């Protein structure tokens, strides 16, 4: 009985302390979608991998061209010509797969590196805002089931990060 009363008292005390806390919520996806650094990152990566992407696009065109040629002229070709054309398509397709996977892996790795830099800026902004505005706790919107609209600091974070380089 005494334990139950003590536990109730502790729960009441902790809820009173929680009521005095200032809690903010940040929608990180929204921040990442609105800050100029994300658009700059995408443009930078597009430029960085432009040449490799052009090679893969050309391989796609070549494969399609030879497949159509085989379909269109196949009835008129000798068996040896068909075999050579099929071998050419197979070789181009293998090259396409290898280069495509290499580009995808390389681009993904670079995107992750650069995204981590942006995330660090966002975290720095959240830390600065939390310290300046005296927040006791800042949570990710994804981890919160409900919050009052005025608890969101997303727009403030976007504004702050947009000013950073």
N, C-alpha and C positions, 0 to 999 in steps of 0.2 A: 504494500500500500504506500509506504513512504517512498519507495523507488518510483512508483507511478507518478506521484506528486512531483518528485524531483525532476523526472523526465519531462513532464508537462511544463514545468517552470523553465527548463532549458529550451524547449521548443518555442515557448512564448518569447523568451529573451532573444533567441536567435532570429525570430521573425521580426521583432522590433528593431534589432540591429540591421537586418536586411532592408528594412523600410527606410533607413537613413542613408543607404548607399545610392550613389548616382551611377546608373548603368546605361551604357550606350550600345547601340547595335549598328553593325556595318554590313552592307551587302557587297561583298568583295567582287562578285561577278559584275554587278552594276558599275562599281568603281573601275574595274578593268575595261569595261566596254565604253566608258565615257572619257577616260583620260587620254590625252594626245600621245603619250608615250606608247600606247598599244598600237595606234595607227602607224606611228613612226616605225615601230618594230616590224610590223607586217610589210611596210614598204621597203625597209632595209633588207629583210629576208628575201623578198621578191627580187630585188636587184641583185643580191648576193648569189642567188641560185638561178638567175635568168638564163645563163648560157647552158647549164646542165639541163634545165627544163626544155630549152630549145632542141637539144640533141634528142631527148626522149620524144618530144613531139614529132621530130623528123623521123625517128624510128617507127612511130605509130603510122605516119603517112606512108612510109615505105612498105610496111607490112600490109597495109590496106591496099596499096597499089598492086603489089604482087599477088595478093589473094584475088583481087578483081581481075587481074590479067589471066590468072589461072582459070578462073570461072568463065571469063569471056572467051579466051582463046584455047582453052584446054582441049576441046574436041578436035582442034586442028593441029595440035602439037604431037610430036613424037613422044614416046614413052620416056626416052632419055631427057628430053626438054622438061617434061612434067616433073620428073624426079629431081632435076636440078633446081627447078623453081620451088618445089616443095622443100628442098633442102635449104634454099635461100631464105624462105619464109621462116622455117624452123630456126635457123641460125639468127636471123634478125629478132625473132621473138625471144630467144634465149638472151640475147644481148639486151633487149628491151627490159626483160625481167630483172637481170642483174643490175643494170644501170638505174632502173626505176627504184629498186629496193635500196640501193646505195644512196640515191638522192633522198629518198624518204627518210632513211635512218639519219643521214647527215643533217637534213633540214629539221627534223624533229629534235635532234640533240641541240642544235643551235637555237631553236625556238625555246626550248626548255632553259638553256643558259640565260638567254635574254629576258625571258619571262620571270625567272628567279630574281634578276636585278630589279625589275619593275615591282615585284612583290615586296622586295626589301624596302623600296621607296614607300610603298603603301603602308607597310608595317611601321616604318619610321614616322610617317605622317600620323598614323593612328596613335602611336606612343606620344608624339608631341601634342596632339589635340587632347588626349586623355590627361596628360600632365597639366596643360594650360587650363582646361575646362574643369579640372578636378574630378574626373571620372574615377570611380573605384573599380569598375569592371567594364570592359568592352567585349562584346560577343559577336561572333559571326552570325549573320541573319539565317544562314542555313542550320545553325544549331538551336535556333529559337522557334518555339511553336507560336508564341504570341508576344507582341510588344506594341506599345503605344507608338503612334506615328512620330511623336515628338522625341522618342528615344533614339531615332535613327540619326547617325552622324555621317551617313554616306555622302551627302552633298558637300559637307564640309571637307571630308577626306578627298573627294574629287577635286575640289577647289584648291586644296593645299598641294596635292600631288601634281596638279596641272602646272603649278608655278615652279616645280622642281625640274632640274635637268638630268 
